[in-house]
Amino acid sequence: MGCLQPLPESASLPDERFAPLDDRGIGLGTSALKRGIEEMVNDPEIQERIAQETGDPNLLADFQHGQAPLVSREFRRINPSYFKSRQNWARLVLLVQCVAFNCLQMEPDEASAAEMQELL
């Protein structure tokens, strides 16, 4: 004798003891779930939180590298008069060195501006 027994003819399906069956359409629930997961995956706050909570340096670095273009676009949107030039780049290097000195106690000759930027 097997474990599964056929249902008696008097049994009604779906069983009223459980929540009603969602018969609004195939995949309605899964598409909403997928959309919600995609929104969470693309949310910068959630990405940063996951990167920090896992302690995975590669994940955190990937997150930070992904943020750079977003920050750059936002900067240009807020500062439409900004002009990309060698003078502005030189000022940016000085700014990175200043922040690295104040936050990381790094002297300007300890690393390149790109390395300092990476550490920041």
GINORTA-V697093 format. One record per residue. RES is the residue in three letters. PHI is phi in whole degrees, -180 to 180 (999 if undefined). D_CENTER is the distance of its C-alpha to the mean C-alpha in Angstrom with 1 decimal. Layout:
# GINORTA-V697093
res->RES phi->PHI d_center->D_CENTER
res->RES phi->PHI d_center->D_CENTER
This chain:
# GINORTA-V697093
res->MET phi->999 d_center->53.7
res->GLY phi->-82 d_center->50.0
res->CYS phi->-74 d_center->47.3
res->LEU phi->-91 d_center->46.4
res->GLN phi->-112 d_center->49.0
res->PRO phi->-64 d_center->49.2
res->LEU phi->-69 d_center->48.7
res->PRO phi->-68 d_center->51.9
res->GLU phi->-62 d_center->52.8
res->SER phi->-80 d_center->52.6
res->ALA phi->-72 d_center->48.9
res->SER phi->-107 d_center->46.7
res->LEU phi->-119 d_center->43.3
res->PRO phi->-70 d_center->40.7
res->ASP phi->-70 d_center->41.6
res->GLU phi->-67 d_center->41.9
res->ARG phi->-72 d_center->40.8
res->PHE phi->-111 d_center->37.2
res->ALA phi->-60 d_center->34.8
res->PRO phi->-63 d_center->35.8
res->LEU phi->-69 d_center->34.6
res->ASP phi->-85 d_center->31.9
res->ASP phi->-115 d_center->33.7
res->ARG phi->-73 d_center->32.1
res->GLY phi->154 d_center->31.1
res->ILE phi->-73 d_center->29.6
res->GLY phi->82 d_center->25.8
res->LEU phi->-60 d_center->25.3
res->GLY phi->-68 d_center->23.5
res->THR phi->-70 d_center->21.5
res->SER phi->-68 d_center->20.3
res->ALA phi->-66 d_center->19.2
res->LEU phi->-64 d_center->17.4
res->LYS phi->-61 d_center->15.7
res->ARG phi->-62 d_center->14.7
res->GLY phi->-64 d_center->13.3
res->ILE phi->-65 d_center->11.2
res->GLU phi->-62 d_center->10.0
res->GLU phi->-63 d_center->9.2
res->MET phi->-66 d_center->7.3
res->VAL phi->-63 d_center->5.3
res->ASN phi->-91 d_center->4.8
res->ASP phi->-80 d_center->4.7
res->PRO phi->-59 d_center->4.0
res->GLU phi->-65 d_center->6.2
res->ILE phi->-69 d_center->5.2
res->GLN phi->-59 d_center->2.7
res->GLU phi->-64 d_center->5.9
res->ARG phi->-62 d_center->8.1
res->ILE phi->-63 d_center->7.9
res->ALA phi->-61 d_center->8.4
res->GLN phi->-73 d_center->11.2
res->GLU phi->-71 d_center->12.7
res->THR phi->-77 d_center->13.1
res->GLY phi->70 d_center->14.6
res->ASP phi->-80 d_center->13.8
res->PRO phi->-63 d_center->14.5
res->ASN phi->-68 d_center->13.5
res->LEU phi->-65 d_center->9.9
res->LEU phi->-66 d_center->9.9
res->ALA phi->-64 d_center->11.7
res->ASP phi->-61 d_center->9.6
res->PHE phi->-62 d_center->6.6
res->GLN phi->-64 d_center->9.6
res->HIS phi->-65 d_center->11.2
res->GLY phi->-70 d_center->8.6
res->GLN phi->-77 d_center->9.0
res->ALA phi->-55 d_center->12.8
res->PRO phi->-64 d_center->13.6
res->LEU phi->-66 d_center->12.0
res->VAL phi->-65 d_center->14.0
res->SER phi->-62 d_center->17.0
res->ARG phi->-64 d_center->17.1
res->GLU phi->-65 d_center->17.0
res->PHE phi->-60 d_center->19.6
res->ARG phi->-66 d_center->21.8
res->ARG phi->-67 d_center->21.5
res->ILE phi->-75 d_center->22.7
res->ASN phi->-119 d_center->25.2
res->PRO phi->-65 d_center->26.9
res->SER phi->-86 d_center->29.8
res->TYR phi->-62 d_center->28.0
res->PHE phi->-121 d_center->29.6
res->LYS phi->-76 d_center->28.3
res->SER phi->-149 d_center->31.2
res->ARG phi->-64 d_center->32.4
res->GLN phi->-64 d_center->33.4
res->ASN phi->-66 d_center->30.0
res->TRP phi->-64 d_center->28.5
res->ALA phi->-62 d_center->31.1
res->ARG phi->-66 d_center->30.2
res->LEU phi->-64 d_center->26.5
res->VAL phi->-61 d_center->27.6
res->LEU phi->-63 d_center->29.8
res->LEU phi->-65 d_center->27.0
res->VAL phi->-62 d_center->24.8
res->GLN phi->-63 d_center->27.9
res->CYS phi->-64 d_center->28.6
res->VAL phi->-66 d_center->25.2
res->ALA phi->-64 d_center->25.4
res->PHE phi->-66 d_center->28.9
res->ASN phi->-72 d_center->28.1
res->CYS phi->-95 d_center->25.0
res->LEU phi->-116 d_center->25.7
res->GLN phi->55 d_center->29.5
res->MET phi->-98 d_center->29.4
res->GLU phi->-79 d_center->32.4
res->PRO phi->-57 d_center->31.9
res->ASP phi->-90 d_center->33.8
res->GLU phi->-77 d_center->31.7
res->ALA phi->-159 d_center->29.0
res->SER phi->-74 d_center->28.1
res->ALA phi->-60 d_center->26.0
res->ALA phi->-65 d_center->23.3
res->GLU phi->-66 d_center->23.4
res->MET phi->-62 d_center->23.4
res->GLN phi->-60 d_center->20.4
res->GLU phi->-62 d_center->18.6
res->LEU phi->-68 d_center->19.8
res->LEU phi->-69 d_center->18.8
